[in-house]
Amino acid sequence: MRLSALILLSLAPLAAHAEEDVAAPPATASATRLFNHLPYGELEAAALLPVPSLPGCMMARDAVFDVERLLSAARAEGIELGAISCFRSIQHQRRVFCAGAGNCDAVAALRARFVAPPGYSEHATGYAIDFVQRGGDCRAVEQCFALTPGGQWLMRRAPEFGFELSFPAGNKQGVGWEPWHWRWVGASAARARFAPARASFPALPAVPRADTKTAAGPFVQPPSGETAPGGGNYAVSVSRWGAAILLASSATLRP
C-alpha cells in the first residue's frame, strides 16, 4: 500500500470526528503510534487560559500558574524566555504538519521526526510548550536552543516547575531531539495524559514522580542550589531537515 494511502487511512478518523477528539481520553499503553508519535485528544476550549507573559499563548488552566513561575524565575537570573507554540488544536496541527510541503505525503515520515501528525501532538493537550530564547541568534525550533542560556537553564530548573523534556536526544520513542519542547506534568490530570509516554519513553530531565501539585497550589521542591503567537505557525527550515539526518546517525548524543 502506498505511503499516502496509509497516512490517509490513519488520519481519516481524525478529520471525520474532530468534535469527538475534543473529549477523547488520554492515550493508553496499547495505543497505536503513528510515525512513533502517541495519540492525544484535544483539550476543550473551556479548559484553556491565556498565559499573561506570553501574548497569544493558551495553555491548560492548571498549567498557567507554573508557566508564569518558570518565566519569572528565569527572568530573575537574567534569562528571557518566550514561546513559539503552546496549545494547538488538531485542525491547526494539520496545517503545521503540512506547512510548505508541495506533497505532504511524500515527506510525512521525515517531517514527523520533528512535527507530530494531527491527533498525535502533545500540544493538543494544552500541557506542552515550545520555548525560545529571546534576543539570541538561535532561531525557533532549532537544536541550537540547547546551547542558549534559556535552554541550559531549562535543563537545570524546569522540573522544579513541573516541566520535563518530552523528546531528549536518543529517546527510545524514535522522535527527533527537541530541546525546545517541554510538557507540564505538575498535576494528576496532566500526569494521566502522559502516563503511557512517561512509562515507555521517559523524559530527560524528568519530573520526579513524588512531586505533585494539588488544587491548593503548586507543588514545592527545594531549590536546585542557588513570543511568538501561541498558534505556532512556523515553517520547518532546511537546517532542521539536515539536523534530522544528522541525528539519525548520532542519536546517542545528549544535549
C-alpha positions as CSV (number, residue, x, y, z in Angstrom):
1,M,0.0,0.0,0.0
2,R,1.4,3.5,-0.9
3,L,2.5,5.7,1.9
4,S,-0.1,8.3,1.0
5,A,-2.9,5.8,1.4
6,L,-1.5,4.6,4.8
7,I,-1.5,8.2,6.0
8,L,-5.0,9.0,4.8
9,L,-6.3,5.8,6.5
10,S,-4.6,6.8,9.7
11,L,-5.7,10.4,9.8
12,A,-9.2,10.0,8.3
13,P,-10.9,9.3,11.6
14,L,-9.4,12.5,13.0
15,A,-10.9,14.5,10.1
16,A,-14.3,12.9,10.4
17,H,-14.6,13.2,14.1
18,A,-12.8,16.4,15.1
19,E,-15.5,17.3,17.6
20,E,-15.2,13.9,19.2
21,D,-11.5,14.3,19.5
22,V,-12.0,17.2,22.0
23,A,-13.3,14.8,24.6
24,A,-11.0,11.9,23.6
25,P,-9.4,10.1,26.6
26,P,-5.6,10.1,27.0
27,A,-3.6,7.6,25.2
28,T,-3.4,4.1,26.6
29,A,-0.4,1.9,26.9
30,S,-1.6,-0.1,24.0
31,A,-2.3,2.9,21.8
32,T,-1.1,2.6,18.2
33,R,1.6,5.1,17.3
34,L,1.9,6.9,14.0
35,F,5.5,7.7,12.9
36,N,6.5,6.9,16.5
37,H,4.1,9.6,18.0
38,L,1.4,8.7,20.6
39,P,-2.2,9.8,20.0
40,Y,-3.6,12.6,22.1
41,G,-7.1,14.1,22.2
42,E,-7.8,17.8,22.1
43,L,-8.4,19.8,25.3
44,E,-11.8,21.6,25.3
45,A,-11.6,25.3,24.9
46,A,-13.3,26.0,28.3
47,A,-10.2,24.4,30.0
48,L,-7.8,26.8,28.3
49,L,-6.4,30.1,29.7
50,P,-4.0,32.7,28.2
51,V,-0.5,32.9,29.6
52,P,-0.2,36.6,30.7
53,S,3.6,36.8,29.9
54,L,3.3,35.1,26.5
55,P,0.8,37.0,24.2
56,G,-1.1,34.6,22.1
57,C,-0.2,31.6,24.2
58,M,-3.0,29.4,25.5
59,M,-2.5,26.5,27.9
60,A,-4.5,24.3,30.2
61,R,-5.7,26.4,33.1
62,D,-3.9,24.3,35.8
63,A,-0.5,24.8,34.0
64,V,-0.6,28.6,33.6
65,F,0.5,29.4,37.1
66,D,3.6,27.3,36.8
67,V,4.4,28.7,33.4
68,E,4.4,32.1,34.9
69,R,6.5,31.0,37.9
70,L,9.1,29.5,35.5
71,L,9.3,32.6,33.3
72,S,9.6,34.8,36.4
73,A,12.4,32.6,37.9
74,A,14.3,32.7,34.6
75,R,14.0,36.5,34.4
76,A,15.3,36.8,37.9
77,E,18.5,35.2,36.6
78,G,18.7,37.4,33.5
79,I,17.2,34.9,31.1
80,E,14.3,36.0,28.8
81,L,12.3,33.0,27.6
82,G,9.5,33.2,25.0
83,A,7.3,30.6,23.3
84,I,6.8,29.8,19.7
85,S,3.9,27.4,20.3
86,C,1.6,26.5,23.2
87,F,-1.8,24.9,22.7
88,R,-2.5,23.8,19.2
89,S,-5.8,22.3,18.0
90,I,-5.9,19.2,15.9
91,Q,-7.1,21.2,13.0
92,H,-4.2,23.7,13.4
93,Q,-1.8,20.7,13.7
94,R,-2.8,19.6,10.2
95,R,-1.7,23.0,8.8
96,V,1.6,22.8,10.8
97,F,2.3,19.3,9.7
98,C,2.0,20.1,6.0
99,A,3.3,23.6,6.1
100,G,5.3,24.4,3.0
101,A,5.1,20.9,1.6
102,G,4.1,20.5,-2.0
103,N,3.3,16.9,-1.4
104,C,2.8,16.3,2.3
105,D,2.5,12.5,1.9
106,A,5.9,12.3,0.2
107,V,7.8,13.8,3.1
108,A,5.5,12.7,6.0
109,A,7.9,10.3,7.6
110,L,10.8,12.8,7.6
111,R,8.5,15.7,8.7
112,A,7.2,13.6,11.6
113,R,10.7,13.5,13.1
114,F,10.1,17.0,14.4
115,V,6.4,17.7,13.8
116,A,3.7,15.3,15.1
117,P,0.9,14.3,12.8
118,P,-2.5,15.8,13.7
119,G,-4.1,14.0,16.6
120,Y,-0.7,12.9,17.8
121,S,0.7,16.1,19.2
122,E,1.3,16.9,22.9
123,H,0.3,20.5,22.1
124,A,-3.3,19.4,21.7
125,T,-3.4,18.5,25.4
126,G,-2.8,22.1,26.5
127,Y,0.2,21.0,28.6
128,A,3.0,21.4,26.1
129,I,5.0,24.4,25.1
130,D,7.8,25.2,22.7
131,F,10.2,27.7,24.3
132,V,12.5,30.1,22.5
133,Q,15.4,32.3,23.7
134,R,14.5,35.9,23.2
135,G,17.2,38.2,21.8
136,G,19.5,35.4,20.7
137,D,20.9,34.2,17.4
138,C,19.3,30.7,17.6
139,R,16.1,30.6,15.5
140,A,13.0,29.0,16.9
141,V,12.7,25.2,17.0
142,E,16.4,24.6,16.3
143,Q,18.7,22.2,18.2
144,C,21.0,25.2,19.0
145,F,18.4,26.1,21.6
146,A,20.1,23.6,23.9
147,L,23.2,25.7,23.9
148,T,21.5,29.0,24.7
149,P,21.3,30.4,28.2
150,G,17.5,29.6,28.2
151,G,17.9,26.1,27.0
152,Q,20.6,25.3,29.6
153,W,18.5,27.0,32.3
154,L,15.5,24.8,31.5
155,M,17.7,21.7,31.7
156,R,18.7,22.7,35.2
157,R,15.5,24.2,36.6
158,A,12.4,23.3,34.5
159,P,11.5,20.2,36.6
160,E,11.1,22.5,39.6
161,F,8.1,24.0,37.9
162,G,6.5,20.7,36.7
163,F,8.1,20.7,33.2
164,E,10.1,17.8,31.6
165,L,11.7,17.4,28.3
166,S,9.5,15.2,26.2
167,F,12.0,14.2,23.5
168,P,15.6,14.1,24.7
169,A,18.4,13.1,22.3
170,G,18.5,9.4,21.6
171,N,15.0,8.9,23.0
172,K,13.6,5.4,22.7
173,Q,10.3,6.7,21.2
174,G,12.2,7.5,17.9
175,V,11.2,11.1,17.8
176,G,13.8,13.8,16.9
177,W,15.6,15.6,19.7
178,E,13.6,18.7,20.6
179,P,15.3,20.7,23.3
180,W,12.7,23.4,23.0
181,H,9.6,21.1,23.6
182,W,8.6,20.7,27.2
183,R,5.4,19.2,28.7
184,W,3.9,20.1,32.1
185,V,3.1,17.2,34.5
186,G,2.6,19.1,37.7
187,A,-0.9,17.8,38.3
188,S,-2.6,14.5,38.3
189,A,-4.7,15.2,35.2
190,A,-1.5,16.1,33.2
191,R,0.3,13.0,34.5
192,A,-2.6,10.8,33.4
193,R,-2.5,12.3,29.9
194,F,1.2,11.4,29.6
195,A,1.3,8.2,31.6
196,P,1.9,5.9,28.6
197,A,4.7,8.2,27.3
198,R,6.3,8.5,30.7
199,A,6.2,4.8,31.3
200,S,7.6,3.7,28.0
201,F,9.6,6.6,26.9
202,P,11.0,8.5,29.9
203,A,11.7,12.3,29.7
204,L,15.1,13.6,30.4
205,P,15.2,15.7,32.6
206,A,12.0,14.4,34.1
207,V,9.8,15.5,37.0
208,P,10.2,13.1,39.9
209,R,7.0,11.1,40.5
210,A,7.0,12.2,44.1
211,D,6.5,15.9,43.1
212,T,2.8,16.5,42.7
213,K,0.5,19.6,42.6
214,T,-2.7,19.9,44.4
215,A,-5.7,22.1,43.9
216,A,-4.5,24.3,46.7
217,G,-1.4,25.5,44.8
218,P,1.8,24.4,43.0
219,F,4.0,21.6,44.2
220,V,7.0,22.6,46.1
221,Q,10.5,21.3,45.5
222,P,13.7,22.5,47.3
223,P,15.7,25.0,45.2
224,S,18.4,23.5,43.0
225,G,21.2,25.4,44.6
226,E,21.0,28.6,44.2
227,T,7.0,35.3,21.5
228,A,5.5,34.4,19.2
229,P,1.8,33.7,18.7
230,G,0.6,30.6,20.6
231,G,-0.7,29.0,17.5
232,G,2.9,28.3,16.5
233,N,2.5,28.7,12.7
234,Y,6.2,28.1,11.9
235,A,7.9,26.8,8.9
236,V,10.3,23.9,9.2
237,S,13.7,25.2,8.0
238,V,16.1,23.4,5.7
239,S,18.6,23.2,8.6
240,R,16.2,21.2,10.6
241,W,16.0,18.6,7.8
242,G,19.7,18.4,7.8
243,A,19.6,18.0,11.6
244,A,17.1,15.2,11.2
245,I,19.6,13.3,9.0
246,L,22.5,14.0,11.4
247,L,20.5,12.8,14.4
248,A,19.6,9.6,12.6
249,S,23.3,8.7,12.7
250,S,24.2,10.2,16.0
251,A,21.1,9.6,18.1
252,T,23.0,8.8,21.2
253,L,24.3,12.3,21.6
254,R,22.9,14.2,24.6
255,P,22.3,17.9,24.9
